[in-house]
Amino acid sequence: MADRPLRLRFAPSPTGHLHLGNVRTALFNWLLARSQGGTFLLRLEDTDAARSTEESVRSVLEDLRWLGLSWDEGPEVGGPFGPYRQTERYALYREVLTRLLAEEKAYPCFCSTEELAQRRQEAREAQRTFVYPGTCRHLPPEERQRRVAAGEPFSVRLKVPTKTVTFVDLVRGPVSIHTAQFGDWILARPDGSPTYNFAVVVDDSLMEVSHVVRGEDHLSNTPKQIVLYEALGKEPPLFAHLSMILGPDGGKLSKRHGDVSLDAFRARGFLPEAMVNGLALLGWSHPEGREVLTREEILSAFSLERVTKTAAVFDEAKLRFLNREHLKALSPETRARAFEPWLRQAGYLPEPPLDPAVATWLQDLSALLAERVDLLSEAPEAAGILFHFDPASLEEAGREALREPRAREVVEAFLREAEGRDLAAPGAYGEAVRAVKEALKVKGKALFHPIRVALTAAESGPDLERLVPLLERGSRLDLPQKILSPAGRIRQTLDRWPL
């Protein structure tokens, strides 16, 4: 194994959107391959004809690309071990089945579905696990040949030796399972379609996969697959089984915890950087205990040695925190591009391309929004304070603030100062407030609160040092939703006084 090139694969079934558990598996395979100079390949296990769709295939590819998990071999890329869709590999499966039958390492099984169902029911009633008793394994060769020649339907079963299968799981350590726990299992169904455990071994061996990193729900499949590798005369890959992901209630993460598909998180405005960061921490930890990590920082520190055996608990609050941190870390241009479609959908921005003045203003607005939202989808509501202003909407506590002694005097003085300077200029708002303070000898809440309420029709909100220039600059732009200037807002408030 030490001499084999590092080759890892992600092999989803395209039967819907990728679940966070599957995405975490893809990420860990990608991280291991990229961190050690290996190859990451994508294979579509699309043999479930009833559920696999081309729409799901497109969704899987789009999700992986959005996350930045590029593949070296696979659909739309190609490679030396293709095809990379199981439905295009049936000839390979038939070839291997023919060989196993010829070498008497497998045999035809004529037991009907009804017979097997009856035996399973009997096993359930006896409170024991059903294991195929090897009925057809002991048929005389001439009887097998006669029944096959007569066209009697049959599945193909592997002749499983009686032994203990032992392997070292790269996460869980040594694992031993006796073959008596599963018996002779089915390689191919009567219609010739391969079972999962058969197809995956054929594919992984022919594609020279060196490491299989997957969820612990596949742990019970591993000894079955190792026995097949031995029958084929192939060296098994190294196995690593990742612990399951739990919901906040301690149950396995599922639909009862909400929509846990990657597509749903993307639609809610999570960044790919935050998803990679959050998913990496589900079962792995940074050597220094750090949690806010870039993709490059995760890559440089990733190893299976730091993957835990214990189940990981998905915490959306933590993911939202990570998303905000990554939002704040984006460059001004990238952050503005991230917010732009959400603000345009709300009717706040014109169609692209943006005028240079609008683009610059959007960068400054995005910097403000990044400190006030966790998700991109929350941007329209947070930006509403710029685009919507109605003094009549002021709640009673705000109205009370404007009834304080000298409140109107402060607001009128601020308006005079605002009209005498360019509030779009850096520091102009602060200068205006200081001028009011010196002229009226008012300070603290008696100074700042009436101005905030009169400017925003709210008692709290963004720092006015940053908001006021954005309002002034925005009022001068050609936007679908017009922005009222600070002076215009003050005038409207004074016109409606008392509120």
URNOR-V142840 format. One record per run of one state. SS is the DSSP state (a for helix, b for strand, c for the rest). FROM is the first residue (numbers start at 1). TO is the last residue. If there is no record, write none. Layout:
ss=SS from=FROM to=TO
ss=SS from=FROM to=TO
This chain:
ss=c from=1 to=6
ss=b from=7 to=10
ss=c from=11 to=18
ss=b from=19 to=19
ss=a from=20 to=35
ss=c from=36 to=38
ss=b from=39 to=42
ss=c from=43 to=43
ss=b from=44 to=44
ss=c from=45 to=53
ss=a from=54 to=67
ss=c from=68 to=72
ss=b from=73 to=74
ss=c from=75 to=77
ss=b from=78 to=78
ss=c from=79 to=84
ss=b from=85 to=85
ss=a from=86 to=88
ss=c from=89 to=89
ss=a from=90 to=102
ss=c from=103 to=105
ss=b from=106 to=109
ss=c from=110 to=112
ss=a from=113 to=125
ss=c from=126 to=135
ss=a from=136 to=138
ss=c from=139 to=140
ss=a from=141 to=149
ss=c from=150 to=154
ss=b from=155 to=158
ss=c from=159 to=163
ss=b from=164 to=169
ss=c from=170 to=172
ss=b from=173 to=178
ss=a from=179 to=181
ss=c from=182 to=185
ss=b from=186 to=188
ss=c from=189 to=193
ss=b from=194 to=194
ss=c from=195 to=195
ss=a from=196 to=206
ss=c from=207 to=210
ss=b from=211 to=215
ss=a from=216 to=232
ss=c from=233 to=237
ss=b from=238 to=242
ss=c from=243 to=244
ss=b from=245 to=246
ss=c from=247 to=251
ss=b from=252 to=252
ss=c from=253 to=254
ss=a from=255 to=257
ss=c from=258 to=260
ss=b from=261 to=261
ss=a from=262 to=267
ss=c from=268 to=271
ss=a from=272 to=280
ss=c from=281 to=283
ss=b from=284 to=284
ss=c from=285 to=294
ss=a from=295 to=301
ss=c from=302 to=303
ss=a from=304 to=306
ss=b from=307 to=307
ss=c from=308 to=311
ss=b from=312 to=313
ss=c from=314 to=315
ss=a from=316 to=329
ss=c from=330 to=331
ss=a from=332 to=345
ss=c from=346 to=355
ss=a from=356 to=370
ss=c from=371 to=375
ss=a from=376 to=387
ss=c from=388 to=390
ss=a from=391 to=393
ss=c from=394 to=395
ss=a from=396 to=402
ss=c from=403 to=406
ss=a from=407 to=419
ss=c from=420 to=427
ss=a from=428 to=440
ss=c from=441 to=444
ss=a from=445 to=456
ss=c from=457 to=463
ss=a from=464 to=475
ss=c from=476 to=485
ss=a from=486 to=496
ss=c from=497 to=499
